[in-house]
């Protein structure tokens, strides 16, 4: 009865571990997609970011790849009832859990540096818009994609005069604004001439800040969510390994008892205490004389 209960409990833990490893496969695919998406977002605006902002996204991608391979240890160990594989699965999960916590902490700590870093980068590079093509491409990208203009507003371009002879920009009063700041265009059909009729009113600083701030928060939240699932997986892994060891010990004990019973059926365990059967002499009743 005790052995049956032990087998039932181990079977339940085994199936739970298989379900958790399946969840790991799905969550690892999800976390890889989140990491690659945020890395792509950071890469698009990499000109305004420091290199350390890419570290949490890269770490999350690496963790997702490791989790895909680690899930194999859990599945094979649970199916084969291998204590070694299950323990390896739990240990590697513990290491990955530490990496995820560090990635979450790094992502949340970088959020506090976003505002000052972006403010300095945007304001320091903006005066070189017409002199450096990298600055020009970076500002045109964020202004066109995020529907913004300047750092705080389009009025910031008043302090960035274009070089003499440039006519491809938008002239508003006494200042020149890049074409990427144009929000609405009207076309003069007879002459096929486009004219900007509306500029983006919002500055780029709050929009870029919101994008990076939310992306870092998403990285941290994703890492913490997967870490919670991993804690459950680690507990089930150690429980399954303990149940496997206990079940194997119980099976060995019962096998030994069966062998002893078979042997004891033919030989006594205490030969010195065995009773000696008495010898009975029967008198000869036949002829006594020749």
Secondary structure, DSSP 4 states (H G I P E B T S, - for coil): -HHHHHHHHHHHHHHHHHHHHHHHHHHHHHHHHHHHHHHHHHHHTGGGS-TTHHHHHHHHHHHHHHHHHHHHHHHHHHHHT-HHHHHHHHHHHHHHHHHHHHHHHHHHHHHHHHHHHHHHHHHHHHTTTTT-HHHHHHHHHHHHHTT--SSSSGGGGGGSPPPTT--SSEEETTEEE-GGGEEEEEEETTTTEEEEEEE--S-HHHHHHHHHHHHHHHHHHHHHHHHHHHHHHHHHHHHHHHHHHHHHHHHHHHHHHHHHHHHHTTS-S-GGGPPPPPP------S----
